[in-house]
Amino acid sequence: MINCILPGRVGEIARPVILKKKDNVPFSTGLATVVAERIFDRLLEVGVLTYKCAGFVDGDGDALMIGPPFIITENELDFVVNAIQEAVEDLLG
């Protein structure tokens, strides 16, 4: 909502600051959520469906699930991998 009020996507920086003040979430963790959301947004724009996952049986690690997992062709998989690479490069410059 802050992005609607402030110019230049400043709201995306406001979220980690608010999380730090309100819930004592480290700034880097809050910023990582912003980066991840921007990547997921970019992938959705080009038609790649992704699912955010966190917490495995042992409680460690995160995952990026890409669907559909069992019926994807090699060409489609190449498209997905290239789209992920482009999304990350677009975000990080």
C-alpha positions as CSV (number, residue, x, y, z in Angstrom):
1,M,0.0,0.0,0.0
2,I,2.9,2.4,0.7
3,N,3.9,1.9,-3.0
4,C,0.7,3.6,-4.0
5,I,1.6,6.7,-1.9
6,L,5.4,7.0,-2.4
7,P,7.1,7.3,-5.7
8,G,9.8,4.9,-7.2
9,R,8.7,1.8,-5.3
10,V,10.0,3.2,-2.0
11,G,7.4,1.1,-0.3
12,E,9.5,-2.0,-1.0
13,I,12.2,-0.6,1.2
14,A,9.7,0.5,3.8
15,R,8.5,-3.1,4.3
16,P,11.8,-4.4,5.7
17,V,12.1,-1.3,7.9
18,I,8.5,-1.8,9.3
19,L,9.2,-5.5,9.9
20,K,12.3,-4.7,11.8
21,K,10.6,-2.1,14.0
22,K,7.3,-4.1,14.5
23,D,8.4,-7.7,14.7
24,N,12.2,-7.5,15.1
25,V,12.8,-9.2,11.8
26,P,16.3,-8.6,10.5
27,F,16.4,-6.0,7.7
28,S,18.2,-8.4,5.4
29,T,15.4,-11.0,5.8
30,G,12.7,-8.4,5.1
31,L,14.6,-7.2,2.1
32,A,15.0,-10.8,0.9
33,T,11.2,-11.2,0.9
34,V,10.9,-8.1,-1.3
35,V,13.5,-9.5,-3.8
36,A,11.8,-12.9,-3.9
37,E,8.4,-11.4,-4.6
38,R,9.8,-9.3,-7.4
39,I,11.3,-12.4,-9.0
40,F,8.0,-14.3,-8.6
41,D,6.2,-11.4,-10.2
42,R,8.5,-11.3,-13.1
43,L,8.2,-15.0,-13.7
44,L,4.4,-14.8,-13.6
45,E,4.6,-12.0,-16.2
46,V,6.2,-14.4,-18.7
47,G,3.9,-17.4,-17.8
48,V,6.1,-19.4,-15.4
49,L,4.1,-20.6,-12.4
50,T,6.1,-20.9,-9.2
51,Y,5.3,-21.8,-5.6
52,K,7.1,-20.5,-2.6
53,C,8.1,-23.1,-0.1
54,A,9.8,-22.9,3.3
55,G,10.6,-25.4,6.0
56,F,11.4,-29.0,5.2
57,V,11.1,-32.0,7.5
58,D,14.3,-31.0,9.4
59,G,13.1,-27.3,9.4
60,D,16.0,-25.9,7.3
61,G,16.0,-24.5,3.8
62,D,13.7,-23.0,1.2
63,A,12.7,-24.2,-2.2
64,L,11.3,-22.9,-5.4
65,M,8.7,-25.3,-6.9
66,I,8.0,-25.0,-10.6
67,G,4.8,-26.4,-12.0
68,P,3.7,-28.6,-13.6
69,P,6.5,-31.0,-12.4
70,F,5.8,-34.2,-14.3
71,I,4.6,-33.2,-17.7
72,I,7.2,-30.6,-18.7
73,T,9.2,-31.0,-21.9
74,E,12.8,-30.3,-22.3
75,N,12.1,-27.2,-24.3
76,E,9.6,-25.9,-21.7
77,L,12.2,-26.6,-18.9
78,D,14.8,-24.6,-20.9
79,F,12.2,-21.7,-21.1
80,V,11.6,-21.9,-17.3
81,V,15.3,-21.9,-16.5
82,N,16.0,-19.0,-18.8
83,A,13.0,-17.0,-17.4
84,I,14.3,-17.5,-13.9
85,Q,17.8,-16.4,-14.9
86,E,16.4,-13.3,-16.7
87,A,14.1,-12.4,-13.7
88,V,17.0,-12.5,-11.3
89,E,19.3,-10.5,-13.7
90,D,16.6,-7.9,-14.3
91,L,16.1,-7.5,-10.6
92,L,19.8,-7.3,-9.7
93,G,20.8,-5.3,-12.7
